[in-house]
Amino acid sequence: MTSVLITATVGCVVANVFIAIADYARAPFVLANSAEVRLPSAAVPYLATLKLAGAAGLLMGLLGVHWLGLAAGIGLTAFFIGAVLAHVRARVFYNIAFPGGYLLLAVASACFFVDRL
């Protein structure tokens, strides 16, 4: 089970770095999605910073600072719960699997670090 959670945590780091870069680059799919869920485009870089900080915290957790990894996992879990709720509130269900997938990765990462403390 530990190898599955390590893989999920590494996947969470990679996925969040990827989407943060797309957010900073103002990729068309990011802007279209944020408009659909009624998120101001000015907020996108701030949210990208949170995703990148979460990924960095998870990486630090994998390198031995387990409490920071746990904090990052919990923070990303809360972040993506908010993202899923934003999709539900705006009734944008056709792509809700993306924030849902990120949420599952974040939960798995938090679980990995709970076991490490």
C-alpha positions in Angstrom: 0.0 0.0 0.0 2.9 2.3 0.7 4.1 2.1 -2.8 0.7 3.1 -4.1 0.6 6.2 -1.9 4.1 7.2 -2.8 3.2 6.9 -6.5 0.0 9.0 -5.9 2.1 11.6 -4.0 4.6 11.9 -6.8 1.7 12.1 -9.3 0.2 14.8 -7.2 3.4 16.8 -7.3 3.8 16.4 -11.0 0.1 17.2 -11.8 0.1 20.3 -9.6 3.3 21.6 -11.1 1.9 21.0 -14.6 -1.3 22.8 -14.0 0.4 25.7 -12.1 2.6 26.2 -15.2 -0.5 26.2 -17.4 -2.2 28.7 -15.0 0.8 31.0 -15.1 1.0 30.7 -18.9 -2.7 31.6 -19.1 -3.4 28.6 -21.3 -6.6 28.9 -23.2 -8.2 25.9 -21.5 -7.4 27.4 -18.1 -9.0 30.7 -18.9 -12.1 29.0 -20.5 -12.6 26.8 -17.5 -12.2 29.6 -15.0 -14.7 31.7 -16.9 -17.2 28.8 -16.9 -17.0 28.4 -13.1 -17.2 32.2 -12.8 -13.7 32.7 -11.4 -12.1 36.0 -12.3 -9.1 35.6 -14.5 -7.1 37.9 -12.2 -7.4 35.2 -9.5 -5.8 32.4 -11.6 -2.1 33.3 -10.9 -2.8 33.4 -7.1 -4.4 30.0 -7.3 -1.5 28.7 -9.3 0.8 29.9 -6.6 -1.2 27.9 -4.0 -0.9 24.8 -6.2 2.8 25.2 -6.7 3.3 25.8 -2.9 1.4 22.6 -2.3 3.5 20.6 -4.7 6.7 22.0 -3.1 5.4 21.0 0.3 4.7 17.5 -0.8 8.1 17.3 -2.3 9.7 18.5 0.9 7.6 15.8 2.7 9.0 13.1 0.4 12.5 14.4 1.2 12.0 13.9 4.9 10.0 16.9 6.3 6.9 14.7 6.9 4.9 17.3 8.8 5.2 19.8 5.9 4.1 17.1 3.5 1.0 16.4 5.6 0.2 20.2 5.8 0.6 20.4 2.0 -1.6 17.3 1.4 -4.3 18.8 3.7 -4.0 22.2 2.0 -4.3 20.7 -1.5 -7.3 18.6 -0.3 -9.1 21.7 0.9 -8.1 23.6 -2.3 -9.6 20.9 -4.6 -12.7 20.5 -2.5 -13.2 24.1 -3.2 -12.6 23.5 -6.9 -15.1 20.7 -7.1 -17.7 22.8 -5.2 -17.1 25.7 -7.7 -17.9 23.3 -10.5 -21.0 22.1 -8.8 -22.2 25.6 -7.9 -21.7 26.7 -11.6 -23.3 23.4 -12.8 -20.2 22.6 -14.9 -20.2 18.9 -14.7 -18.6 17.8 -18.1 -15.1 18.4 -16.8 -15.6 17.9 -13.0 -13.4 14.8 -13.3 -10.3 17.0 -13.5 -10.6 18.7 -10.1 -12.0 15.4 -8.8 -8.8 13.6 -9.9 -6.6 16.2 -8.4 -8.7 15.9 -5.2 -8.1 12.2 -5.0 -4.4 12.6 -5.5 -4.3 15.2 -2.7 -6.2 12.9 -0.3 -3.9 10.0 -1.1 -0.9 12.3 -0.4 -2.3 13.4 2.9 -2.9 9.8 3.8 0.7 8.9 3.0 2.0 11.5 5.4 -0.4 10.7 8.2 1.1 7.2 8.2 4.6 8.8 8.4 4.1 10.8 11.6 
